[in-house]
């Protein structure tokens, strides 16, 4: 669970998750373009790739190859684990 909190601690990584939640199945190139156009995040592809690696280590993002392109998808299971640990009560 510590990996999840570490991953979520960074604003750029949270924005990457927001983008994947809105439009799942994006390549690194697509993510970089959307982060720049929509959020003014002009990090290099290498920097975004490193952020994605942290998100993958936390199991929040999954990737697979489609030809030569690596496609990234959102995984919400680790977030459910947090909610189940500390349930929301009214």
C-alpha positions, 0 to 999 in steps of 0.5 A: 500500500505504501507504493500506492501512496507514494505514487499518488503523492505526486501531482503529475502522476495524479494528472496522468491517472486523471487522463487515463480515467477519462480516456483509457488505453493511451500511448506515451506519445498520446499522454505527453500530448494531452498533458501538455495541451490540457494541463500545461505539463511539458515534461519530457517523454522520459520524465513521463515514462518514469512517472508511468513506471512508478504508477506501474510499480504501484499497480495503478497502471498496466501496460501492454504492447500493440505492435511497437506501441506500449499502451497504458491502462488504469487499474483501480483495484489498489484504490479499492483496497484503501477504501476497504481499509478505511471505509467511508461512513456518515 
